Amino acid sequence: MALPLTPLAHQLAWTGPLPALSGQSAEAVRPILRHQDADLYYRERFERLGIGYYGHRPMPITPEEILPVADAEVMPSVLPFTGDDFAPAWAETRALLPAAEQATLEEGVNGLFSFTTDNMPLLGESREVRGFWVAEAVWVTHSAGVGRAMAEWLADGHCSSFDLHECDVNRFEAHQLAPEYVRTRDCQNFVEVYDIIHPLQPAEKLRPLRTSPFHARQRELGGYFLEAGGWERPQWYDANAPLLEDRDIPRPNDWAARYWSPIVGAEAQASREAVALYDMSALKRIEVAGWGAAVFLQRICTGDVDKSVGSVTYCLLLDHDGGIRSDITVARLGRDLFQVGGPEPGWSGYGSDRDSRSPRRRT
């Protein structure tokens, strides 16, 4: 089973005793400290200080390079410490925490973490092998919640405590399982693990992946492209700049205005006033066919989709408990043939993937 994750080494080191912590009998008295701008975090261990560091170069390994339990000196996930990679972290630590100037580094490890292309765990039953379940890329901060979620999912067929669609192991498309794609995106996620990512910030590498038949013309029109489901999707066209004349387009704040142009507002207004053409290639199309298709869709949709052939119904898609999963369109193409139109990945949180650059990060 192809799992889109990469084992990457993360450095953790421990100082010798610090005079400022001398005699501390509890393992940790002070809270964990995170120095986010320098990709560092700190936690106490009695009289010593633990230093975690994400600022070093990505250090991916292949699954084949992970040693068997019997051959590993400590455990398969613990690799030898590379001191040169940690040197900037130690210098920054002594500058930030004067107490550390009186200490030395005594031990360190390069510990393996699992990174995925969208920074979310891989949970659920294999699509190919019934009864084969996965719970991978689960970090310690997720562990208890994932345990509960998986227990409910295994016992009841779905999880009632959490919405797990962004963690479903089967959420990826074929292009997101390609080895180069997985390794490149996972390494970039390591680099950005402590960064504050704008929700619209696109990936810069491995693009373009998918282009519509209109792509060449869109570039001629000065299209500004972001990525949606692997597709290059134009957000606005420089050719439409004249639409700004005599229009007052509100400007958002500087953060919200990233990956934005007032042309977007002008295009939206022009669409309401006249006629516009939009490239919808990034939106999903799902065919529901066969005897009982109408009954099935009637059950999971909020709208009445059992209409005449050629009708299109805009409605909500519901989950097991009647909660809202997404907004969709349902087009009836034949007596027992329907086409369901879903949002592109990242919209309304449905099917979100690394292409949509989720702003949430593990801590």
C-alpha positions as CSV (number, residue, x, y, z in Angstrom):
1,M,0.0,0.0,0.0
2,A,1.5,3.3,-1.1
3,L,1.6,5.7,1.9
4,P,2.5,9.4,1.1
5,L,4.8,9.9,4.0
6,T,8.5,10.4,4.5
7,P,10.6,9.6,7.5
8,L,12.7,12.7,8.3
9,A,15.3,13.2,11.0
10,H,14.6,15.8,13.7
11,Q,17.3,16.8,16.1
12,L,16.9,16.7,19.9
13,A,19.8,17.3,22.3
14,W,20.3,17.5,26.0
15,T,22.6,19.8,27.9
16,G,24.6,18.8,31.0
17,P,23.5,20.1,34.4
18,L,22.7,23.8,34.4
19,P,23.6,25.7,37.6
20,A,20.3,27.6,37.4
21,L,18.4,24.2,37.6
22,S,20.7,22.7,40.3
23,G,18.8,20.6,42.8
24,Q,15.5,20.5,40.8
25,S,13.8,17.2,41.9
26,A,10.9,17.4,39.5
27,E,11.5,16.5,35.9
28,A,9.9,19.7,34.6
29,V,8.9,22.8,36.6
30,R,8.7,25.4,33.9
31,P,6.5,25.1,30.8
32,I,7.8,24.1,27.4
33,L,9.3,27.1,25.6
34,R,9.1,27.6,21.9
35,H,11.4,30.0,20.0
36,Q,9.4,29.8,16.7
37,D,11.5,32.3,14.7
38,A,14.5,30.0,15.1
39,D,12.7,26.7,14.8
40,L,13.6,25.8,18.4
41,Y,11.8,24.4,21.5
42,Y,13.0,23.7,25.0
43,R,11.9,21.5,27.9
44,E,13.4,20.6,31.2
45,R,14.7,17.2,32.3
46,F,15.5,17.7,36.0
47,E,18.8,19.7,36.0
48,R,19.2,19.5,32.3
49,L,17.6,21.3,29.3
50,G,16.3,19.5,26.2
51,I,16.6,21.4,22.9
52,G,14.5,20.4,19.9
53,Y,15.5,21.9,16.5
54,Y,13.7,22.0,13.1
55,G,16.0,24.6,11.5
56,H,18.5,22.1,10.0
57,R,18.4,20.8,6.4
58,P,15.8,18.2,5.7
59,M,17.2,14.7,6.3
60,P,14.9,12.2,4.7
61,I,15.6,8.5,4.6
62,T,13.8,5.7,2.8
63,P,11.9,3.0,4.7
64,E,14.5,0.5,3.5
65,E,17.2,2.4,5.4
66,I,15.4,2.0,8.8
67,L,17.1,-0.7,10.7
68,P,15.3,-3.7,12.1
69,V,14.7,-3.6,15.9
70,A,17.4,-6.3,16.5
71,D,20.0,-4.2,14.6
72,A,19.3,-0.8,16.0
73,E,21.6,0.5,18.8
74,V,18.7,2.2,20.6
75,M,15.6,1.8,18.5
76,P,14.9,2.0,14.7
77,S,13.7,5.6,14.9
78,V,16.9,6.9,16.6
79,L,19.7,7.8,14.2
80,P,23.2,9.1,15.1
81,F,23.4,12.8,16.1
82,T,25.0,15.1,13.5
83,G,26.5,17.9,15.5
84,D,27.4,20.2,12.7
85,D,23.7,20.5,11.8
86,F,22.9,21.4,15.4
87,A,25.6,24.1,15.7
88,P,23.3,27.1,14.8
89,A,20.7,25.8,17.3
90,W,23.3,25.7,20.1
91,A,24.6,29.2,19.3
92,E,21.0,30.6,19.3
93,T,20.2,28.8,22.6
94,R,23.1,30.4,24.4
95,A,22.2,33.8,23.1
96,L,18.5,33.4,24.1
97,L,19.1,31.7,27.5
98,P,22.1,33.0,29.5
99,A,21.9,30.0,31.8
100,A,22.9,27.8,28.9
101,E,26.2,29.6,28.5
102,Q,27.5,27.7,31.5
103,A,26.5,24.3,30.2
104,T,27.7,21.9,27.5
105,L,25.9,19.5,25.2
106,E,26.1,16.0,26.5
107,E,23.9,13.9,24.2
108,G,21.7,14.2,21.1
109,V,19.8,12.2,18.6
110,N,18.4,12.5,15.1
111,G,14.9,11.1,15.7
112,L,12.6,10.1,12.9
113,F,9.3,11.8,12.4
114,S,6.8,11.0,9.7
115,F,5.8,13.9,7.5
116,T,3.0,13.8,5.0
117,T,2.2,16.0,2.0
118,D,-0.6,17.9,3.8
119,N,0.7,17.6,7.3
120,M,-2.2,15.5,8.5
121,P,-2.1,11.8,9.7
122,L,-3.0,8.8,7.6
123,L,-6.0,7.1,9.2
124,G,-8.5,4.5,8.1
125,E,-9.1,1.3,6.2
126,S,-7.2,0.5,3.0
127,R,-9.2,0.9,-0.2
128,E,-7.4,-2.0,-1.7
129,V,-7.4,-4.5,1.1
130,R,-10.5,-4.8,3.2
131,G,-9.8,-5.1,6.9
132,F,-6.3,-3.6,6.7
133,W,-6.2,-0.4,8.8
134,V,-3.7,2.3,9.0
135,A,-2.8,4.9,11.7
136,E,0.5,6.5,10.5
137,A,2.2,9.9,10.8
138,V,0.7,10.3,14.3
139,W,2.7,12.7,16.5
140,V,2.6,12.6,20.3
141,T,0.2,15.6,20.4
142,H,-2.3,13.6,18.4
143,S,-1.9,10.2,20.0
144,A,-4.7,10.1,22.5
145,G,-7.2,11.6,20.1
146,V,-6.2,9.3,17.3
147,G,-6.5,6.3,19.6
148,R,-10.1,7.2,20.5
149,A,-11.0,8.0,16.9
150,M,-9.6,4.8,15.5
151,A,-11.4,2.8,18.2
152,E,-14.7,4.3,17.3
153,W,-14.1,3.9,13.6
154,L,-13.2,0.3,13.9
155,A,-16.1,-0.5,16.2
156,D,-18.9,1.6,14.7
157,G,-17.8,2.0,11.1
158,H,-17.4,5.8,11.5
159,C,-16.0,8.2,14.1
160,S,-18.6,10.2,16.0
161,S,-16.2,12.3,18.1
162,F,-14.1,13.9,15.3
163,D,-14.4,14.8,11.6
164,L,-11.7,12.7,10.1
165,H,-12.1,13.4,6.4
166,E,-8.9,15.4,6.3
167,C,-7.0,12.4,7.8
168,D,-8.5,9.6,5.7
169,V,-5.7,7.5,4.2
170,N,-7.6,7.3,0.9
171,R,-7.9,11.1,0.4
172,F,-5.0,11.3,-2.1
173,E,-5.2,11.3,-5.9
174,A,-2.7,9.5,-8.1
175,H,-0.4,12.4,-8.6
176,Q,-0.1,12.9,-4.8
177,L,1.3,9.4,-4.4
178,A,4.1,9.7,-6.9
179,P,7.5,9.2,-5.0
180,E,9.0,12.5,-6.2
181,Y,5.9,14.5,-5.2
182,V,5.8,12.9,-1.8
183,R,9.4,13.4,-1.0
184,T,9.6,16.9,-2.3
185,R,6.4,18.1,-0.5
186,D,7.3,16.3,2.7
187,C,10.7,17.9,2.9
188,Q,9.2,21.3,2.3
189,N,6.7,20.7,5.1
190,F,9.7,20.0,7.4
191,V,11.2,23.3,6.5
192,E,7.9,25.1,7.2
193,V,6.9,23.2,10.3
194,Y,7.1,26.3,12.5
195,D,6.2,28.8,9.8
196,I,2.9,30.7,9.7
197,I,1.5,29.8,6.3
198,H,-1.0,31.9,4.5
199,P,-4.1,29.8,3.5
200,L,-3.6,30.6,-0.2
201,Q,0.2,30.3,-0.3
202,P,0.9,27.8,-3.1
203,A,3.7,25.3,-3.3
204,E,6.5,26.5,-5.4
205,K,8.1,23.2,-6.5
206,L,6.7,20.5,-8.9
207,R,4.5,22.9,-10.7
208,P,2.6,22.8,-13.0
209,L,1.2,19.4,-12.3
210,R,-2.1,19.7,-14.1
211,T,-3.2,22.3,-16.7
212,S,-6.5,22.6,-18.4
213,P,-6.9,22.9,-22.2
214,F,-7.3,26.7,-21.7
215,H,-4.0,27.1,-19.9
216,A,-2.1,28.7,-22.8
217,R,-4.8,31.2,-23.4
218,Q,-5.1,32.0,-19.7
219,R,-1.3,32.8,-19.6
220,E,-1.7,35.1,-22.6
221,L,-4.4,37.0,-20.6
222,G,-2.0,37.4,-17.7
223,G,-3.6,34.8,-15.4
224,Y,-2.3,34.7,-11.9
225,F,-2.3,31.0,-10.9
226,L,-2.7,29.2,-7.6
227,E,-2.9,25.4,-7.2
228,A,-6.1,23.5,-6.5
229,G,-6.1,19.7,-6.5
230,G,-2.9,19.8,-8.6
231,W,-4.5,22.1,-11.2
232,E,-3.1,25.5,-12.2
233,R,-6.2,27.6,-11.5
234,P,-6.3,31.3,-12.5
235,Q,-7.3,33.7,-9.7
236,W,-7.5,36.8,-11.9
237,Y,-6.4,38.1,-15.3
238,D,-4.2,41.2,-15.8
239,A,-6.1,41.7,-19.1
240,N,-9.1,42.6,-16.9
241,A,-7.4,45.5,-15.2
242,P,-9.5,48.0,-17.3
243,L,-12.5,46.7,-15.3
244,L,-11.2,48.7,-12.3
245,E,-12.1,52.0,-13.9
246,D,-15.0,53.7,-12.1
247,R,-15.2,50.8,-9.6
248,D,-14.5,51.1,-5.8
249,I,-13.0,47.7,-4.8
250,P,-12.5,47.4,-1.0
251,R,-9.0,46.3,-0.1
252,P,-8.4,43.8,2.7
253,N,-5.5,44.1,5.2
254,D,-2.0,43.4,4.1
255,W,-2.1,39.7,5.3
256,A,-5.4,39.0,3.6
257,A,-4.3,40.8,0.5
258,R,-1.5,38.4,-0.2
259,Y,-2.2,36.4,-3.4
260,W,-5.0,38.8,-4.1
261,S,-5.7,41.7,-6.5
262,P,-8.4,44.3,-6.8
263,I,-9.0,42.8,-10.2
264,V,-10.7,39.9,-8.4
265,G,-13.4,42.2,-7.1
266,A,-13.8,43.9,-10.5
267,E,-14.2,40.5,-12.2
268,A,-16.8,39.5,-9.6
269,Q,-18.8,42.6,-10.2
270,A,-18.6,42.3,-14.0
271,S,-19.8,38.7,-13.7
272,R,-22.9,39.9,-11.9
273,E,-23.6,42.6,-14.4
274,A,-23.0,40.7,-17.6
275,V,-21.6,37.3,-18.7
276,A,-18.3,35.6,-17.6
277,L,-16.5,32.4,-18.4
278,Y,-14.8,30.4,-15.6
279,D,-12.5,27.5,-15.8
280,M,-13.9,24.8,-13.4
281,S,-11.4,22.1,-14.2
282,A,-10.3,21.9,-10.6
283,L,-13.7,20.9,-9.3
284,K,-14.4,17.3,-8.7
285,R,-16.9,15.3,-10.7
286,I,-18.2,12.0,-9.3
287,E,-20.5,9.7,-11.3
288,V,-23.2,7.9,-9.4
289,A,-24.9,5.2,-11.6
290,G,-27.0,2.1,-11.4
291,W,-30.3,0.9,-10.0
292,G,-31.0,2.8,-6.7
293,A,-28.8,5.8,-7.5
294,A,-31.6,8.2,-6.9
295,V,-32.6,6.6,-3.6
296,F,-29.0,6.7,-2.4
297,L,-28.5,10.4,-3.3
298,Q,-31.9,11.3,-1.8
299,R,-30.7,9.9,1.5
300,I,-27.3,11.7,1.7
301,C,-28.4,15.0,0.1
302,T,-30.5,17.8,1.7
303,G,-32.1,18.7,-1.6
304,D,-34.6,16.8,-3.8
305,V,-32.5,15.3,-6.5
306,D,-35.1,12.9,-7.9
307,K,-36.1,15.2,-10.7
308,S,-36.3,15.1,-14.4
309,V,-33.3,14.3,-16.6
310,G,-31.3,17.5,-17.2
311,S,-32.1,19.0,-13.9
312,V,-29.3,20.3,-11.5
313,T,-29.8,20.5,-7.8
314,Y,-27.7,22.6,-5.4
315,C,-27.7,21.0,-2.0
316,L,-25.6,19.8,1.0
317,L,-23.9,16.4,1.3
318,L,-24.4,14.8,4.7
319,D,-22.3,12.4,6.7
320,H,-23.3,9.4,8.8
321,D,-24.8,11.5,11.6
322,G,-26.5,14.0,9.4
323,G,-23.7,16.6,9.7
324,I,-22.7,18.7,6.8
325,R,-19.8,17.4,4.8
326,S,-19.9,19.8,1.8
327,D,-22.0,21.7,-0.6
328,I,-22.5,20.0,-4.0
329,T,-24.4,20.1,-7.2
330,V,-26.3,17.0,-8.4
331,A,-27.0,16.8,-12.1
332,R,-29.3,14.1,-13.4
333,L,-28.0,12.8,-16.7
334,G,-30.2,9.7,-17.1
335,R,-32.8,7.6,-15.2
336,D,-30.1,5.9,-13.1
337,L,-27.1,8.2,-13.9
338,F,-26.1,11.3,-11.9
339,Q,-23.1,13.5,-11.8
340,V,-22.1,15.0,-8.5
341,G,-20.0,18.2,-8.6
342,G,-17.9,18.8,-5.5
343,P,-15.6,21.7,-4.5
344,E,-12.0,21.7,-5.4
345,P,-9.6,20.5,-2.6
346,G,-9.2,23.0,0.2
347,W,-12.6,24.7,-0.3
348,S,-14.8,24.6,2.8
349,G,-12.3,22.2,4.2
350,Y,-13.5,19.4,1.9
351,G,-10.8,17.1,0.6
352,S,-8.1,19.5,1.8
353,D,-4.6,18.6,0.7
354,R,-1.1,20.1,0.6
355,D,-2.0,21.9,-2.6
356,S,-4.3,24.2,-0.7
357,R,-1.7,24.9,2.0
358,S,-3.6,24.4,5.2
359,P,-2.5,27.1,7.7
360,R,-2.6,24.6,10.6
361,R,0.7,23.2,11.8
362,R,1.6,20.6,14.3
363,T,3.1,21.9,17.6
